Amino acid sequence: MRSHFPLTELCDALAVSRSGYHASRRRQPGPRARQQVVLLQAIEKVRAHRHARCYGSPRMTHQLRRQGHQVSENRVARLMRANHLRARPRRPYRPKTTQPDHAACPSPNLLASAPAPTAPGQQLVSDITYIPTAEGWLYLALVVDRFSRSVFGWHLADSLHADLVCHALDHAHRTGLIGPQAIFHSDRGCQYTAALLRGQLARLGLRQSMSARGHCYDNAMAESVFAALKAEALPPEQPFASRALARSALFDYLETFYNRQRLHSSLGYRPPREFLDLYFQTHPLALH
């Protein structure tokens, strides 16, 4: 407002002295103010990552601490709020009923009575989701380890045939981390009751488990992975411009970010691969 009013009038209106105003103009930022600038730059650098735009203050705080910054969650939240750095929100989870095969006999829910896993490869969950592209749908099948939250196997296809899940399971089995008699849990979709998949499970020595009718939240871990993927990997405008772009983006997300870099609160804010590495440092003989 200096171009419209004399400095004396402005100082009188704001109840500040002229000397105080001039002193504030000459004063250098204090240590905390300088630290705020450094922290804000670090936050913006984390958010610049192609998949980290969904990080809110809790996950951002742990990411900054891993980089050596001594910072509290409240301070990070204030900085993000003051600079309008809002996490990209997830869409609410609304369970959709998978198309069942009424002629097939569902497997019992072994997961409901099983204790929590104590090692990788003891309990696996699997599910299928739709990936929108401008060229049509793609279908993604995942196999997730309940112990480490790792995506052990995945497969992307343009059809919902049973071999979609078979390829994902084969990918998971090649990790060498799935133990004998491990539980393989899913919903009652026709891809999971298909003879092709059940034959593969028998050959691999895995026990099939399925959610009871109407209990879609039994498979919540796989749904959680899908929720994160759709919030962090899909383009904001959705859908993908092409199937080729979708395949490239999902490979990048699952193979380079989700397993290796994404912090999971249930793992003490560690990535799944780091959590597994720590486990095998003390349990080397548990590797299958």
Rosetta silent file (secondary structure, phi, psi, omega in degrees, C-alpha in Angstrom):
SEQUENCE: MRSHFPLTELCDALAVSRSGYHASRRRQPGPRARQQVVLLQAIEKVRAHRHARCYGSPRMTHQLRRQGHQVSENRVARLMRANHLRARPRRPYRPKTTQPDHAACPSPNLLASAPAPTAPGQQLVSDITYIPTAEGWLYLALVVDRFSRSVFGWHLADSLHADLVCHALDHAHRTGLIGPQAIFHSDRGCQYTAALLRGQLARLGLRQSMSARGHCYDNAMAESVFAALKAEALPPEQPFASRALARSALFDYLETFYNRQRLHSSLGYRPPREFLDLYFQTHPLALH
SCORE:     score description
SCORE:     0.000 S_00000001
   1 L     0.000    2.725 -178.666    0.000    0.000    0.000 S_00000001
   2 L   -62.171  -26.380 -178.297    3.064    2.284   -0.031 S_00000001
   3 L   -74.718  -12.214 -176.574    2.171    3.483   -3.515 S_00000001
   4 L  -114.984  -22.986 -175.024   -1.124    4.924   -2.233 S_00000001
   5 L  -135.231  149.834  174.568   -0.451    6.083    1.331 S_00000001
   6 L   -66.388  150.779 -178.531    2.434    7.686    3.239 S_00000001
   7 H   -60.184  -38.495 -178.921    4.410    5.356    5.483 S_00000001
   8 H   -59.881  -44.350  179.672    3.504    7.379    8.598 S_00000001
   9 H   -64.626  -40.549 -179.875   -0.238    6.889    8.009 S_00000001
  10 H   -64.823  -42.590  179.055    0.188    3.176    7.368 S_00000001
  11 H   -64.282  -40.847  178.317    2.190    2.689   10.573 S_00000001
  12 H   -63.508  -41.349 -178.085   -0.401    4.626   12.572 S_00000001
  13 H   -66.388  -33.763 -177.932   -3.248    2.554   11.101 S_00000001
  14 H   -95.956    2.426  176.897   -1.480   -0.719   11.924 S_00000001
  15 L    58.692   44.509  174.157   -0.292    0.500   15.363 S_00000001
  16 L  -127.058  155.369  178.413    3.404   -0.077   14.651 S_00000001
  17 L   -85.512  154.656  177.893    6.315    2.326   14.896 S_00000001
  18 H   -64.454  -40.174 -179.845    8.269    3.481   11.876 S_00000001
  19 H   -64.428  -39.556  177.603   11.519    2.361   13.479 S_00000001
  20 H   -64.518  -38.296  177.957   10.057   -1.053   14.200 S_00000001
  21 H   -63.036  -48.125 -179.262    8.904   -1.377   10.604 S_00000001
  22 H   -64.207  -36.415  179.153   12.335   -0.457    9.230 S_00000001
  23 H   -64.959  -38.803  179.682   14.028   -2.825   11.703 S_00000001
  24 H   -65.949  -31.643  178.485   11.820   -5.697   10.559 S_00000001
  25 H   -69.132  -31.201 -178.407   12.809   -5.043    6.954 S_00000001
  26 H   -88.929  -19.269 -173.532   16.491   -5.320    7.851 S_00000001
  27 L   -68.661  133.864  177.232   16.148   -8.255   10.230 S_00000001
  28 L   -81.204  150.520  178.023   17.440  -11.598    8.962 S_00000001
  29 L   -59.532  141.583  179.039   15.276  -14.735    9.386 S_00000001
  30 L   -76.165  174.962 -178.798   15.875  -16.579   12.645 S_00000001
  31 H   -56.962  -41.926 -178.057   17.046  -20.201   12.984 S_00000001
  32 H   -68.248  -39.623  178.827   13.508  -21.594   13.154 S_00000001
  33 H   -63.736  -39.814  178.014   12.374  -19.620   10.123 S_00000001
  34 H   -65.884  -37.938  178.540   15.374  -20.889    8.151 S_00000001
  35 H   -66.090  -35.537  177.847   14.611  -24.417    9.278 S_00000001
  36 H   -60.277  -40.848  179.176   11.008  -23.980    8.123 S_00000001
  37 H   -63.142  -43.662  179.407   12.277  -23.152    4.645 S_00000001
  38 H   -62.658  -44.833 -179.675   14.476  -26.271    4.601 S_00000001
  39 H   -63.957  -41.595  179.954   11.607  -28.470    5.795 S_00000001
  40 H   -63.295  -39.788  176.882    9.215  -27.010    3.236 S_00000001
  41 H   -63.718  -39.506  178.624   11.712  -27.698    0.471 S_00000001
  42 H   -66.196  -40.315  178.381   12.085  -31.286    1.714 S_00000001
  43 H   -62.994  -45.429 -179.179    8.301  -31.744    1.798 S_00000001
  44 H   -65.243  -32.570  177.401    7.921  -30.410   -1.720 S_00000001
  45 H   -67.487  -40.848  177.279   10.703  -32.723   -2.905 S_00000001
  46 H   -63.656  -44.854 -178.857    8.912  -35.748   -1.448 S_00000001
  47 H   -67.872  -19.954  178.737    5.625  -34.662   -3.013 S_00000001
  48 L   -71.636  -17.580  177.562    7.340  -34.208   -6.362 S_00000001
  49 L   -63.253  141.412 -172.284    7.759  -37.992   -6.564 S_00000001
  50 L   -60.311  -21.451 -177.113    5.297  -39.409   -9.069 S_00000001
  51 L  -116.180   -2.995 -173.105    3.578  -41.629   -6.476 S_00000001
  52 H   -98.414   11.397 -178.458    3.960  -39.696   -3.204 S_00000001
  53 H   -69.760  -11.395  178.718    1.395  -36.965   -3.838 S_00000001
  54 H   -90.471   -0.945 -177.653   -1.015  -38.851   -1.534 S_00000001
  55 L   -67.333  122.280  171.059    1.258  -38.551    1.492 S_00000001
  56 L   -90.525 -172.989 -174.392   -0.479  -36.812    4.389 S_00000001
  57 H   -63.335  -37.105  179.997    1.281  -35.441    7.465 S_00000001
  58 H   -63.478  -50.260 -178.931    1.772  -38.805    9.323 S_00000001
  59 H   -69.510  -35.895  177.850    3.495  -40.584    6.428 S_00000001
  60 H   -62.858  -40.065  179.246    5.289  -37.383    5.383 S_00000001
  61 H   -59.452  -46.473 -179.429    6.683  -37.018    8.923 S_00000001
  62 H   -67.470  -34.798  177.224    8.164  -40.515    8.864 S_00000001
  63 H   -65.067  -41.817  177.721    9.595  -39.948    5.399 S_00000001
  64 H   -65.100  -39.011  178.398   11.309  -36.760    6.572 S_00000001
  65 H   -64.651  -35.959  177.452   12.695  -38.533    9.638 S_00000001
  66 H   -65.456  -23.802  178.253   14.157  -41.231    7.404 S_00000001
  67 L   -89.946    1.077  175.910   15.962  -38.411    5.587 S_00000001
  68 L   100.237    4.016  179.319   17.456  -37.141    8.850 S_00000001
  69 L   -85.481  132.556  175.398   15.065  -34.311    9.736 S_00000001
  70 L   -91.808  102.350 -171.366   14.081  -34.008   13.416 S_00000001
  71 L  -148.769  148.398  178.250   10.459  -32.981   13.091 S_00000001
  72 L   -97.294  159.404  179.447    7.098  -33.598   14.728 S_00000001
  73 H   -64.495  -37.361  179.891    3.900  -34.556   12.943 S_00000001
  74 H   -62.542  -39.369  179.618    2.147  -31.399   14.202 S_00000001
  75 H   -66.851  -42.160  177.776    4.827  -29.205   12.683 S_00000001
  76 H   -62.411  -42.203  179.845    4.633  -31.006    9.351 S_00000001
  77 H   -62.361  -41.925  178.901    0.852  -30.703    9.394 S_00000001
  78 H   -63.916  -42.954  179.381    1.067  -26.956   10.069 S_00000001
  79 H   -62.466  -45.135 -179.045    3.592  -26.449    7.273 S_00000001
  80 H   -65.412  -41.675 -179.088    1.547  -28.423    4.787 S_00000001
  81 H   -66.499  -42.182 -178.521   -1.667  -26.659    5.777 S_00000001
  82 H   -66.578  -26.021 -177.914   -0.101  -23.178    5.608 S_00000001
  83 L  -107.525   15.103  175.016    1.260  -23.879    2.132 S_00000001
  84 L    56.763   38.885  178.770   -1.882  -25.606    0.834 S_00000001
  85 L   -98.633   81.089 -176.409   -0.062  -28.929    0.355 S_00000001
  86 L   -92.851  142.742  176.242   -2.995  -31.266    0.722 S_00000001
  87 L   -68.349  141.822  174.830   -2.760  -34.995    0.197 S_00000001
  88 L   -68.112  119.399 -173.189   -4.626  -36.300   -2.799 S_00000001
  89 L   -71.567  149.530  172.375   -7.616  -38.033   -1.161 S_00000001
  90 L   -79.928  152.712  172.101   -8.464  -41.656   -1.684 S_00000001
  91 L   -77.454  144.006  179.607  -11.828  -42.569   -3.015 S_00000001
  92 L   -62.213  142.342  179.211  -14.020  -44.276   -0.430 S_00000001
  93 L   -78.486  120.583  174.905  -13.974  -48.058   -0.587 S_00000001
  94 L  -120.992  107.054 -175.671  -17.295  -49.451   -1.747 S_00000001
  95 L   -61.222  137.741  176.966  -17.167  -53.232   -1.965 S_00000001
  96 L  -115.325  137.127 -178.490  -18.388  -54.724   -5.223 S_00000001
  97 L   -75.903  125.287  176.184  -19.626  -58.262   -5.425 S_00000001
  98 L   -73.625  147.894 -179.712  -17.514  -60.452   -7.692 S_00000001
  99 L   -69.423  111.688 -178.348  -19.402  -62.582  -10.189 S_00000001
 100 E   -85.721  160.676  171.844  -19.567  -66.032   -8.558 S_00000001
 101 L  -100.360  104.889 -173.409  -19.833  -69.386  -10.267 S_00000001
 102 L   -68.888  -18.156  179.257  -22.932  -70.866   -8.631 S_00000001
 103 L   -82.357  -16.225 -177.555  -22.107  -74.349   -9.932 S_00000001
 104 L   -90.524  149.548  178.909  -18.743  -74.389   -8.154 S_00000001
 105 L   -90.649  120.140 -178.925  -18.311  -75.350   -4.525 S_00000001
 106 L   -70.275  152.605  176.159  -16.613  -72.541   -2.544 S_00000001
 107 L   -81.251  154.936  179.286  -13.666  -73.307   -0.300 S_00000001
 108 L   -69.453  160.671  178.732  -13.977  -72.763    3.473 S_00000001
 109 L   -86.086   90.929 -179.909  -12.713  -69.590    5.087 S_00000001
 110 L   -74.653  -26.737 -176.035   -9.440  -70.797    6.617 S_00000001
 111 L   -68.747  -29.079 -175.771   -8.242  -67.273    7.266 S_00000001
 112 L   -61.998  -34.975 -177.227  -11.030  -66.550    9.754 S_00000001
 113 L  -104.615   -1.720 -177.281   -9.676  -69.020   12.304 S_00000001
 114 L   -81.057  142.606  174.498   -5.967  -68.801   11.458 S_00000001
 115 L   -69.013  165.753  178.338   -3.608  -66.926   13.809 S_00000001
 116 L   -60.836  142.906 -179.274   -1.729  -63.915   12.497 S_00000001
 117 L   -65.546  146.453  179.946    1.214  -64.889   10.273 S_00000001
 118 L  -114.163    1.155 -179.398    4.638  -64.978   11.890 S_00000001
 119 L  -156.547  158.533  177.487    6.721  -65.272    8.708 S_00000001
 120 L   -66.638  150.779  174.329    6.420  -64.353    5.041 S_00000001
 121 L    80.462    7.562  178.055    4.632  -66.728    2.717 S_00000001
 122 L   -86.267  -37.298 -177.916    2.305  -68.266    5.321 S_00000001
 123 E  -136.227  126.035 -179.798   -0.869  -66.416    4.303 S_00000001
 124 E  -120.234  144.532  172.934   -1.597  -64.859    0.919 S_00000001
 125 E  -122.740  147.295 -176.809   -4.586  -62.816   -0.196 S_00000001
 126 E  -138.298  149.521  177.509   -5.607  -62.255   -3.792 S_00000001
 127 E  -160.445  170.964 -178.774   -8.081  -60.094   -5.641 S_00000001
 128 E  -127.933  141.387  175.055   -8.830  -58.558   -9.040 S_00000001
 129 E  -135.999  167.139 -178.815   -9.574  -54.948   -9.938 S_00000001
 130 E   -99.551  137.091  176.569  -10.416  -52.942  -13.029 S_00000001
 131 E  -117.174  116.400 -176.847   -7.956  -50.435  -14.539 S_00000001
 132 L   -80.424  135.778  171.148   -9.576  -47.857  -16.866 S_00000001
 133 E  -136.029  161.238  178.905   -7.861  -46.847  -20.118 S_00000001
 134 L   -67.615  -15.309  179.893   -9.058  -44.906  -23.140 S_00000001
 135 L   -99.381    4.359 -179.114   -8.650  -48.123  -25.157 S_00000001
 136 L   122.579  175.999 -176.677  -10.797  -50.219  -22.817 S_00000001
 137 L   -74.085  148.300  162.138  -10.506  -52.000  -19.476 S_00000001
 138 E  -117.755  155.661 -177.113   -7.475  -53.827  -18.158 S_00000001
 139 E  -123.221  127.479 -175.778   -7.758  -56.303  -15.289 S_00000001
 140 E  -113.527  123.875  174.494   -5.157  -56.533  -12.531 S_00000001
 141 E  -108.223  134.902  179.529   -4.758  -59.568  -10.275 S_00000001
 142 E  -121.426  150.162  168.461   -2.601  -59.318   -7.152 S_00000001
 143 E  -124.730  115.606 -173.039   -1.163  -61.822   -4.681 S_00000001
 144 E  -115.335  135.598  176.340   -0.263  -60.076   -1.406 S_00000001
 145 E   -83.005  123.032 -176.648    1.675  -61.481    1.542 S_00000001
 146 L   -70.105  -25.400 -177.575   -0.208  -60.750    4.779 S_00000001
 147 L   -73.307  -46.652 -173.334    2.960  -60.789    6.903 S_00000001
 148 L  -107.920   -3.889 -175.492    4.972  -58.162    5.002 S_00000001
 149 L    63.672   11.507  178.736    2.245  -56.450    2.924 S_00000001
 150 L   -73.164  144.292  168.058    4.450  -57.189   -0.088 S_00000001
 151 E   -84.029  102.490 -179.264    2.928  -57.712   -3.502 S_00000001
 152 E   -74.382  -36.052 -177.406    4.471  -61.109   -4.222 S_00000001
 153 E  -150.198  151.206  177.263    2.838  -61.502   -7.615 S_00000001
 154 E  -156.706  156.787  177.035    0.693  -59.618  -10.078 S_00000001
 155 E  -151.927  142.209 -178.121   -0.556  -59.892  -13.621 S_00000001
 156 E  -119.896  131.558 -178.611   -2.307  -57.497  -15.976 S_00000001
 157 E  -146.909  167.069  178.896   -4.520  -58.658  -18.831 S_00000001
 158 L   -99.898   14.212  175.768   -7.312  -57.443  -21.079 S_00000001
 159 L  -142.828  162.634 -177.537   -9.651  -60.300  -20.131 S_00000001
 160 L  -102.132   31.111  178.870  -11.001  -61.832  -16.921 S_00000001
 161 L   -68.235  160.862 -176.547  -10.118  -65.438  -17.684 S_00000001
 162 L   -62.079  -27.463 -178.400   -8.949  -67.674  -14.843 S_00000001
 163 H   -68.250  -11.483  172.877   -5.368  -67.661  -16.131 S_00000001
 164 H   -58.092  -48.661  179.819   -5.180  -63.998  -15.003 S_00000001
 165 H   -72.821  -36.226  179.808   -4.933  -65.207  -11.399 S_00000001
 166 H   -60.128  -42.049  178.880   -2.806  -68.218  -12.369 S_00000001
 167 H   -65.445  -40.791  178.679   -0.145  -65.956  -13.872 S_00000001
 168 H   -63.600  -41.380  179.179   -0.162  -63.745  -10.760 S_00000001
 169 H   -66.428  -39.246  177.885    0.189  -66.819   -8.523 S_00000001
 170 H   -62.783  -41.406  176.581    3.019  -68.175  -10.670 S_00000001
 171 H   -59.376  -44.992  179.958    4.774  -64.815  -10.356 S_00000001
 172 H   -64.327  -41.254 -177.165    4.363  -64.973   -6.573 S_00000001
 173 H   -66.421  -30.234 -179.373    5.618  -68.553   -6.339 S_00000001
 174 L   -69.357  -12.531  175.950    8.798  -67.691   -8.234 S_00000001
 175 L   -67.785  -22.798 -176.643    9.862  -65.436   -5.342 S_00000001
 176 L    76.801   10.777 -175.339   10.668  -68.576   -3.365 S_00000001
 177 L  -103.300   -1.572 -177.553    9.019  -67.052   -0.304 S_00000001
 178 L   -91.482  122.783 -177.304    5.791  -69.075   -0.203 S_00000001
 179 L   -81.534  163.857  176.688    5.869  -71.850    2.363 S_00000001
 180 L   -65.209  141.935  179.759    4.300  -75.304    2.092 S_00000001
 181 L    63.346   25.501  176.158    0.614  -75.478    3.022 S_00000001
 182 L   -66.413  151.278  177.668    0.310  -71.690    2.873 S_00000001
 183 E   -86.414  130.718  175.873   -3.213  -70.266    2.842 S_00000001
 184 E  -114.613  105.549 -172.157   -4.319  -68.647   -0.422 S_00000001
 185 E  -106.590  143.018  179.049   -7.370  -66.492    0.362 S_00000001
 186 E  -156.316 -176.688  170.742   -9.759  -64.729   -2.028 S_00000001
 187 L   -83.952 -166.859 -176.442  -13.414  -63.963   -2.602 S_00000001
 188 L   -99.096   24.408 -179.708  -15.765  -66.400   -4.364 S_00000001
 189 E   -59.619  154.563 -175.868  -15.243  -65.039   -7.865 S_00000001
 190 H   -63.810  -25.222  176.848  -15.427  -67.480  -10.744 S_00000001
 191 H   -66.404  -27.645 -176.958  -11.713  -66.981  -11.459 S_00000001
 192 H   -92.014  -18.982  175.641  -10.938  -68.419   -8.009 S_00000001
 193 H   -95.686   -0.927 -178.334  -13.324  -71.365   -8.196 S_00000001
 194 L   -65.646  144.523  179.267  -12.080  -72.329  -11.670 S_00000001
 195 H   -60.959  -31.990 -179.016  -10.571  -75.799  -12.048 S_00000001
 196 H   -61.098  -46.984 -179.854   -7.493  -74.242  -13.676 S_00000001
 197 H   -71.361  -41.810 -178.599   -6.560  -72.278  -10.548 S_00000001
 198 H   -63.632  -34.141  175.423   -7.510  -75.037   -8.131 S_00000001
 199 H   -65.661  -39.808  178.487   -5.282  -77.447  -10.018 S_00000001
 200 H   -65.395  -41.995  178.412   -2.399  -75.009   -9.774 S_00000001
 201 H   -61.683  -39.980  179.167   -2.945  -74.557   -6.018 S_00000001
 202 H   -64.440  -42.340  179.946   -2.919  -78.333   -5.561 S_00000001
 203 H   -64.507  -33.661 -178.770    0.329  -78.691   -7.511 S_00000001
 204 H   -86.216   -6.120  178.982    1.959  -75.978   -5.422 S_00000001
 205 L    74.318   31.539  179.986    0.728  -77.481   -2.163 S_00000001
 206 L  -102.999  149.821  179.429   -1.319  -74.430   -1.144 S_00000001
 207 E   -98.546  126.516 -178.571   -4.595  -74.441    0.783 S_00000001
 208 E   -86.042  139.212  179.730   -7.432  -72.465   -0.748 S_00000001
 209 E  -135.678  144.288 -179.133   -9.572  -70.219    1.441 S_00000001
 210 E  -136.172  146.712  176.044  -12.526  -68.032    0.486 S_00000001
 211 L   -63.922  144.190  175.240  -14.516  -65.283    2.166 S_00000001
 212 L   -67.576  157.183 -179.137  -17.954  -66.263    3.381 S_00000001
 213 L   -57.690  129.407  178.357  -20.887  -64.927    1.397 S_00000001
 214 L    81.673    2.798 -179.507  -21.470  -61.262    2.178 S_00000001
 215 L  -111.259   63.640 -175.346  -18.186  -60.874    4.090 S_00000001
 216 H   -67.419  -21.596 -177.143  -16.252  -58.853    1.522 S_00000001
 217 H   -77.530   -5.033  174.290  -14.094  -57.182    4.188 S_00000001
 218 H   -61.076  -27.190 -177.264  -12.307  -60.485    4.889 S_00000001
 219 H  -102.343   33.972 -171.740  -10.106  -59.566    1.929 S_00000001
 220 H   -63.194  -30.493 -177.321   -9.475  -56.030    3.158 S_00000001
 221 H   -65.455  -43.268  176.875   -5.688  -56.163    2.726 S_00000001
 222 H   -64.305  -39.809  178.082   -5.906  -56.733   -1.021 S_00000001
 223 H   -64.399  -34.103  178.103   -8.538  -54.004   -1.246 S_00000001
 224 H   -64.859  -40.261  176.811   -6.205  -51.669    0.662 S_00000001
 225 H   -62.290  -44.157  179.029   -3.468  -52.234   -1.915 S_00000001
 226 H   -62.245  -40.094  179.855   -5.926  -51.458   -4.703 S_00000001
 227 H   -62.761  -43.328  178.237   -7.063  -48.286   -2.937 S_00000001
 228 H   -65.093  -43.916 -179.096   -3.473  -47.068   -2.624 S_00000001
 229 H   -60.054  -45.010 -176.339   -2.686  -47.992   -6.211 S_00000001
 230 H   -71.515  -27.265  177.746   -5.678  -46.163   -7.646 S_00000001
 231 H   -80.691  -31.978 -170.119   -4.952  -43.047   -5.595 S_00000001
 232 H  -106.244  -24.663 -175.170   -1.205  -42.980   -6.250 S_00000001
 233 L  -105.590  -30.444 -178.924   -0.599  -44.608   -9.641 S_00000001
 234 L   -75.796  145.134  179.374   -3.577  -43.649  -11.785 S_00000001
 235 L   -64.004  148.484 -177.850   -3.419  -40.248  -13.511 S_00000001
 236 L   -57.023  -35.825 -177.041   -5.499  -37.512  -11.837 S_00000001
 237 L   -79.250  -24.564 -179.065   -7.655  -37.088  -14.920 S_00000001
 238 L    41.140  142.088   -0.674   -8.219  -40.841  -15.389 S_00000001
 239 L   -86.475 -175.230  172.297   -8.308  -43.040  -17.350 S_00000001
 240 E   -62.997  148.257 -178.373   -4.887  -43.913  -18.781 S_00000001
 241 L   -68.323  -26.955 -179.480   -4.498  -42.687  -22.338 S_00000001
 242 L  -154.496  164.431  176.610   -3.625  -46.182  -23.556 S_00000001
 243 H   -66.532  -35.726 -179.972   -3.160  -49.742  -22.365 S_00000001
 244 H   -63.643  -42.024  177.534    0.566  -49.487  -23.019 S_00000001
 245 H   -64.987  -38.430  178.652    0.840  -46.464  -20.705 S_00000001
 246 H   -63.227  -44.206 -179.670   -1.190  -48.280  -18.044 S_00000001
 247 H   -61.901  -43.521 -179.359    1.100  -51.324  -18.184 S_00000001
 248 H   -65.036  -43.521 -177.818    4.209  -49.157  -17.884 S_00000001
 249 H   -66.924  -40.307 -178.718    2.790  -47.091  -14.993 S_00000001
 250 H   -71.627  -36.092  174.743    1.611  -50.114  -13.004 S_00000001
 251 H   -60.711  -46.353  179.606    4.932  -51.907  -13.472 S_00000001
 252 H   -60.616  -44.051 -177.123    6.709  -48.791  -12.191 S_00000001
 253 H   -66.801  -49.606 -174.050    4.365  -48.449   -9.222 S_00000001
 254 H   -74.066  -40.339 -173.203    4.358  -52.069   -8.074 S_00000001
 255 H   -86.842  -32.826 -175.483    7.964  -52.994   -8.776 S_00000001
 256 H  -107.984  -22.619 -176.869    9.837  -49.787   -7.938 S_00000001
 257 H  -110.466  -58.342 -170.216    7.607  -47.887   -5.516 S_00000001
 258 H   -59.860  -52.125 -177.041    5.059  -49.964   -3.599 S_00000001
 259 L   -75.371  -30.613 -168.657    7.322  -52.816   -2.492 S_00000001
 260 L  -105.312  -24.071 -172.816   10.564  -50.852   -2.224 S_00000001
 261 L  -127.391  -30.505 -172.337    9.756  -47.272   -1.201 S_00000001
 262 L   -69.297  128.932 -179.347    6.184  -46.814    0.036 S_00000001
 263 L   -81.684  133.589 -179.828    5.981  -46.488    3.826 S_00000001
 264 E  -114.299  123.459 -178.758    3.397  -48.697    5.556 S_00000001
 265 H   -61.667  -34.673 -179.168    2.116  -47.664    8.956 S_00000001
 266 H   -70.492  -13.244  178.987    1.411  -51.316    9.874 S_00000001
 267 H  -107.170   22.122 -177.344    5.113  -52.104    9.285 S_00000001
 268 L    71.189   33.643 -177.997    6.390  -49.314   11.518 S_00000001
 269 L    56.117   51.232  172.483    6.510  -46.945    8.544 S_00000001
 270 E  -122.836  153.786  171.354    8.879  -49.141    6.548 S_00000001
 271 L   -71.683  153.205 -179.372    8.588  -50.321    2.949 S_00000001
 272 H   -56.256  -41.033 -178.701    7.693  -54.027    2.570 S_00000001
 273 H   -64.944  -40.353  177.587   11.087  -54.936    1.078 S_00000001
 274 H   -65.104  -39.542  178.200   12.951  -53.295    3.957 S_00000001
 275 H   -61.699  -42.116  177.686   10.662  -55.076    6.445 S_00000001
 276 H   -66.029  -42.178  179.294   11.473  -58.414    4.787 S_00000001
 277 H   -59.533  -42.157  178.274   15.206  -57.669    4.762 S_00000001
 278 H   -64.330  -38.198  179.824   15.107  -56.956    8.494 S_00000001
 279 H   -64.092  -45.350 -175.645   13.200  -60.190    9.097 S_00000001
 280 H   -75.369  -11.659  172.756   15.685  -62.321    7.170 S_00000001
 281 H   -67.622  -28.040 -179.412   18.617  -60.812    9.037 S_00000001
 282 H  -111.835   -9.337 -179.835   17.438  -62.726   12.111 S_00000001
 283 L  -130.947   58.904 -175.627   15.557  -65.596   10.409 S_00000001
 284 H   -64.016  -29.708 -176.889   17.808  -66.739    7.551 S_00000001
 285 H   -79.183   -8.263 -179.718   16.558  -70.340    7.683 S_00000001
 286 H   -79.723   -9.254 -179.732   12.943  -69.249    7.162 S_00000001
 287 L   -70.600  125.706 -176.490   13.644  -68.485    3.498 S_00000001
 288 L   -90.056    0.000    0.000   11.862  -71.078    1.341 S_00000001
